[in-house]
Amino acid sequence: MEKETFYITTAIDYPSSSPHLGHAYEKICADVIARWEGLKGKSVFFLTGTDEHGQKIQRKAAAAGKSPQEFVDEMHLQFKKLCEKLNISHDAFIRTTDETHVKVAEEIFRKVLEKGDIYKGIYEGLYCVECESFYLEKDLAGGNCPVHKKPAETLKEESYFFRMAKYSGRLMKHIESHPEFIQPAGKGIEILNRMKEGVKDLSVSRAGFDWGIPLPNDPKHVQFVWFDALLNYLSGLGYPGKKFEKYWPGVQLIGKDIVWHHTVIFGSILLSAGIPLPKTVLVHGFVNLKGEKMSKSSGTVVDPVELSERFGEDALRYFLIKEIPFGQDGDFSEDALKGRLNNELANDLGNLVSRVLALIEKNCGGKLPEGKVDKELEKALDLKKLEEHMEKFELHHALTEAMGFVLSCNKFINEKKVWELKGKELEDALYSLADALRIISVLMHPFIPRTSEKIAEQLGTKAGSLNEAKFGLINPGTKVKKGEVLFKKI
Ligand code: MSP
């Protein structure tokens, strides 16, 4: 039987400067979801990458004394390295300067053109180069971009326009009749309200600079960088072709600042090109630093590579998912990270693993005894609840549920005083606890994959699928080997 498929993407990052914790957070959330769907037995395709065209990149490259291509060839490597450091399980890394991407962007532009959805006009208005986005006067704060707090630039130039307004009725109907299209639901309501104020046609070409994909009908113009970038979700999946047929549509995970681009702009382009809309545009909040959005332009950034080297990538992954309720903003602080690392990972989880394995080594010569599953411990596992949280993308609740089971195991040891038990009672308790650890290694895998593999290895088992997150599956006689400490306290 063909496996069910699951496609997930992140936004593609501007490699105009080094990645920060906000970029890391998005990749981690996507990775948790991708790994979870994999645990369920689906065939997963996970795409991430870099958004390499546009004026912002061109200016940064010039300031660095490099050609744009040289600049992005160097800079994108930092984003690849970030993925590696965070143990992100992406299947492909798309760059918008990849030839395959450029071809797709040209093809889709041509389709939209042939549909009669492109016309020439003059664009006069306000533009923030940092956002690579147009603004209306009313959306600026004292003339400044609301995100970057820098003056928007006045642009007046010839431009090609995309008949976006034409699709707003169809798109609004789709949003209203598909509550899963924009999640969490509040973001869908925000978009609908904004659409009700009116959707204008979109300027989709720029003639004032040349770092982009030339228009097929007028090569003096390059594609608006967002038009080009949004198409990565198609090109990264090998559009048009078998892989695309197999996996499209899927989930596009993005931050809350680019929901309009992904729902209204991308949605209209897809409708015009006759391609099905994404199943879900999934929106996360911001990682803040002392209440302010972390961003390079405001100078408030934390380096995720350095953090993962200092604290371990699993501690960072765990912290971000547990600390920030998915869909909302959350604050980063090193103290809070240390607190969760010391208390939850080292004390609750790490100690549980080392205690159980030490008891098996001491009392059973390192071989798992035969035993009966403890009914109380079995009841403490509420897999259904965890699954429901994941279905609703409540990653923080799902992780709390998994950690709740860890706490139940600790409570079981303490209340039963397992270290004082003898004979059959001891064997039943140790068998149950070892099986619980195996289940924990399955449930924790999406969140802290390396640690989960270490737990399975120390238990003498293999990381399993979600089907195996039930009691009674570990084999008596399995040789356990207590390994290095899972988390060192800081
Ligand atoms: N290049 C565009 C996206 C194009 S997708 C077709 C872009 N790049 S970005 O580098 O500015 O942001 C990439 C992603 O990181 C976005 O989803 C954005 O919301 C997210 N984040 C950037 N700063 C963030 C935080 N401080 N916190 C969490 N995520 C934020 O936009």
Boltz pocket constraint, residues with backbone or C-beta under 6 A from the ligand:
constraints:
  - pocket:
      binder: B
      contacts: [[A, 10], [A, 11], [A, 12], [A, 13], [A, 14], [A, 21], [A, 22], [A, 23], [A, 25], [A, 26], [A, 51], [A, 130], [A, 226], [A, 229], [A, 230], [A, 231], [A, 232], [A, 253], [A, 254], [A, 255], [A, 256], [A, 257], [A, 258], [A, 285], [A, 286], [A, 287], [A, 288], [A, 293], [A, 294], [A, 295]]
      max_distance: 6.0
